[in-house]
Amino acid sequence: MDEQLRLQPAMVSRRLLVLTFIRAYVDRWGGSPSIGEIAQGIGASRTRVQAALRSLEQDKQIIRRPGARGIMLPDRLEEAVRDLRAAGFIVDDDIVRGPFPILPLAPELDYDPG
């Protein structure tokens, strides 16, 4: 088997470190950590943290949204939806599962002024 195709222990443990750090951060602070905070917290480079985040996202261990603190945990999302429904809010399943809309950076005109 080609050596490059095999997972190395450091690759798997880095993913686990990143996921564990995110869970601990969310438990303590109630929000998402930034990539820099994760990198500093686990002693890895931002590039390696970004690679681990991409891998965790592909495996549906995390949900990423645009922005500096856009990391969400799927189980926390389900918990939040339950809490909202218990409080009397109506939450549609298609909105919860995404894809989440990305707002335009600049206002879009719906007419041609010229």
N, C-alpha and C positions, 0 to 999 in steps of 0.2 A: 504494500500500500504506500502511496506517495506520502512522505513525511509532512508536506505542507497541508494536506487535507485533514490531518488528525488534530483534534482539539488538544491543546496543552493545558496542564493544570492551572497555570496562571490565568488563562483566558476564562475558564469557568469560574475560578475563585474571584476574579475581578468583577464579573457580572454579579455574583452573589454579594460581594462587598458593596457594589453600587446600589443594588436593590435593598440590602439591609440598611445602608445609610439613608436612603430615601424614606423608608418606612419609619426609622427612628426620628428623622427630621420632621416628617409630617406629624408624628405622634407628639413631638415636643412643641413645635411651632405652629402647627395647624395649616401649613402651606407648603408649597413646593420649594426645594432648594435650587439654587442656580448651579450651572455646570462648574463654575469656579469653586463653589462651596463643596460640592461633591469631590472634586479633584483634591482640594486641600484636606478634606475629611478622611479620605482613604489613602492619601499619599501617592496619587497617580497624576499623570499629565492630563490636561483638558482633552487632548486628542484621544487618549485611551478611554477616558470617561465617555466621550461622544460615541466612540465605537461600541462600548458596552451598552449605552442607551439605545443605539440603533438596533442592536441585537435583542435587547429586552423588549423593545417595541415590536419587532418582528414576531417574537414569541408571545405577544399580547400580555406580557407581565406588567407593562406600563402603558399609559396613553400619553402621547405628546401633543401639545397644542402650540401654536405660534406664541412666541414671547419668551422673556428671560426666565420665567418661573412657570413653564407650561407643562410640567410633569405631573401626571395624575395616576393614582393607583386604581385599577378597575374595581376592586372590592370597595374602596372608599366611594366611588361613583355610585355604586348600587346602594350603599348605605345612605348617601345623601339623597338619592331619589326616594328611598323609603321614608326618610325623615320629612321631605317635602310633601309627599302624599299624605303622611300622618297629620301634617299641619293643615291639610285641606287644599293644597295646591294640586292642579291637574298637570301631570307631566306625561307627554306623549312618548311612547317607546322609540319611535323613529328619531326623535330629537335627542334622546339619551344616547343612543348607539352611534350617532354620527353618520356620515362625516360632519364634523363641526364646521359651520360656515366661517370663512375668513373674510373679515371686513376689509374693504378697499382702503388703501393708504391715503388716497386723494379722493375728494368728493367727485362723483360722477354726475355729469349733467344729463338730464333725460330729454333735452331739447337742443337744437342748434341755434345759438343766438345770432349767427351770421347770416 
